[in-house]
Amino acid sequence: MNQTADILDLAEQAIQQNIDAVLATVVRTEGSAYRQPGAMMLICADGRSVGMISGGCLEPHIIKRAFWLTRYSASVQIYQTGDDIGYHNNGDPDSTVVEEGTTVKDEDRSEDDFLEGELNFGLGCNGRIHVLFERLSTAISLLDLIRQVRHTQQPVTIATLIRSGSSEYKGIDLQVGTRIYLNQYLKTGNLADLYLNRNTISDSNTFIDDMLLNTIQKLSNHKFHKKNAEYIKLTSDLELQATCDRKHESEWLLQRIYPQNRLLICGAGNDVLPLVTMAKLQDWHVTVIDSRPQYATRLRFSQADSVLCVALDDSETLLNLSAGAAVAVMSHSLAQDRARLAVLLEHSAQYRYLGQLGPRYRTERLIKEISETSANPHILADGICKLHYPIGYKLGGDGPEALALSIMAQMSAVIHGHAPQTLLPNSQYTIQTSKQSGFNTYKNDYAHD
């Protein structure tokens, strides 16, 4: 399952076939939640759907309700995943309030809703999930922007309005689902570039006053803390606050949309195939290179985004491909690995992760040979400290599939800011210094050889 790519593909098909669809997006979570803000699901009128916004618990209800919930405009619904608390009404004998702001008429519930308790979701997770529902005609601008980011490799920041507390706000005459394209406005200073989509309450042009512009600046300067999407509240004076009067607040989902994680595999042996498959399952952009043309063929690596025959002396191409990527060196050839490592170790700022396949002594031999022929071996130190060898976590198992799992686990942990030893609680890393070359290496005594 390749969630983002599948959603983009199905959305394109729906538009071409003139089929209506609804995009459901998690905009806020409280307590335990399977998916985090920014997770999406696309539901088509012909019954097709892709993506997940929970572990499968909410999806049946959402598929049934998506078009009804968006029959007038975009809306935000709140789902509880705690213990089964039973239905309760709000003074209306024909309605049931599941959560604040979510009222469902009896006539709109199916028999399954009563039998399965879907609206209460007695799952024991003790969480709340806020979901934005919008028609594809409104959401397509967001999906187009995601395509743009994947093509240009340039991240962008957008803010989506998920609740506006009062029409008293001057300059916030906007409907739920309105998206502000922060990067483009700050780049041009043109108010016409402010909106990614423009859902105004009236047909008249929305007046954006100085306070809102000040807010846009603050949202743009927001620092994300290991999350790509965060829930933000703005008070009536448009200052960021942790809590504020509900009557005078608006709520936003602030998203930093990044390009796909990128994987560069140096080597095109058969054990690379499951690594490519596993990376694509996680929506990574995968490039496979080898200097041997009989190995680097599209026929062998049909799932990879790019398969290239790159000469061992083509340092420029190697560095361009490794920029911002996770790099796995696994050619099973001393000459190939030596040539690739010699370049990569000298340019450690280029990549986000570097791993070398093979037993520890083999990699240490390569490092020694590279350092002895280097004009300035000290320049290799940062790269050697960043090098993971043997590549991957010691998870057990055997064969290319187990190796691919261990490699992907380690790369994902490093890229997402988790210390490499978190999956090895008993591991001990020691630093070794070579007197001959003056370089440092990290040694993981528990990694597989």
Residue, then its C-alpha position, 0 to 999 in steps of 0.5 A: m500500500n502506497q498511500t499518497a501515491d495511490i490517493l494521487d492516482l485515484a484522484e486523477q482517475a476520478i477527475q478524468q472519469n468525471i466521478d465525484a469523490v471526497l477527501a477525508t483528512v485527519v486534522r487533529t488528534e487527542g490521546s491515542a491515534y493510529r494515524q497522525p494529522g495530515a493522514m488522508m483517505l479518498i472515497c469515490a462515488d463508484g465505491r473505490s477508496v484508498g488511504m487510511i485515517s485509522g487502523g481500519c476502525l473508522e473507515p467503514h463509517i466514513i465511507k458510508r457518511a462521506f458524501w452525506l457529510t459534504r452535501y452542503s460544504a466541507s465539515v469537520q467531524i470528531y470521533q471518539t475511540g475510548d470505551d463504549i459510553g453509549y448513545h446520548n441525545n441533546g434534547d432532540p429525540d431524533s438525534t444522537v450526539v456522538e461528540e461535540g459538534t457531531t450530531v447524527k439523525d436517526e434517519d441517517r444511521s443504518e441498522d449496522d450503526f446501532l448493532e456495531g456501535e460505530l458512532n461510539f467506537g468502543l475501542g478502548c484507545n481513549g482518543r479523539i480524531h478530528v476529520l475534515f471532509e471535503r469534495l475533490s473539487t475543493a481538495i484537488s488544489l492540495l493534491d496538485l500541490i503535493r504532486q508539485v512538491r514531489h516533482t520539484q523536491q521543494p517543501v511547502t507550508i500550508a494552513t487549513l482552516i478547520r474551525s472559525g469560532s465567530s463571524e465577528y472576525k474581521g478579515i476571516d470570512l472563510q469557510v472550513g477547508t480554506r487553505i492558505y499557501l504560505n510559501q507563495y504569498l511570502k514569496t510574492g507578497n501578492l494577496a492573490d497568491l494567498y489562497l490554495n483554495r478559496n472558500t468564502i462565506s459570500d461571493s464577495n472578495t474576502f478582506i484580509d486585514d493587517m492582523l491576519l497578515n501578521t498571523i500568516q507571518k507567525l504561522s510561516n515562522h512556526k517551528f515544527h517539532k518532529k512532526n510534519a503537521e500540527y494543530i494551531k489555535l488563534t485567538s481573536d487578537l490573532e496571537l498564538q495561545a495554548t488555550c483561549d475563549r472558544k467564542h473568539e478562536s479559529e483553529w488551523l492545521l499547519q502542514r509542512i509538505y515535504p518531498q518523498n524520502r529518497l533512497l539511493i542504492c549503489g549496487a544492483g544485485n538480486d538482494v536489492l530487489p526486496l529493498v526496492t519493494m519495501a522502500k516503495l511500500q513506504d512511498w520512497h523515491v528509489t534510484v538504483i545505480d551500478s557500473r555494470p550495464q547487465y545489472a542496471t536494467r529497468l527490466r530487473f527493477s521495474q518498481a524503482d523510480s530510476v535505474l542508471c548505469v553510472a561509471l565508477d569515476d562519475s563522482e558528479t552524478l553520484l553526488n547529485l543522486s545522493a543529495g538529501a538521500a539515504v544511501a545503501v552501498m551494496s554492490h558485492s564488489l570491492a572495486q565498486d564499493r571502494a569507488r562509491l565510498a571514497v566519494l561519499l565519505e568525503h561529502s558527508a553533508q550530502y546525504r541523510y544516511l550512509g550504510q555499507l553492506g558486508p562484514r565489519y572487517r570488510t568495511e574497515r579494510l575499505i576505509k583503510e584503503i580509501s584513507e591511505t590513498s586520500a590526499n587529506p584523510h582527515i576529511l573522511a572523519d565525518g563521513i566515517c562517523k556517519l557510516h553505518y556498518p554492517i548496514g541495518y539492525k540485527l533483527g534476526g532472520d535470514g535472506p534478502e527479505a530479512l536484510a531489506l527489513s533491517i536496512m529499512a528499519q535503520m534508515s527510517a530510524v535515522i531519518h526520523g531522528h531516532a538514535p540507531q541504538t533504540l532497537l538494540p537496548n543492549s548494544q554498545y558502540t565504541i569509537q576506534t581510532s586508526k593510528q595509520s590514517g587518523f580516522n574514527t569509526y563506530k563499531n557496533d558489536y551486536a550488528h550482524d556480520 
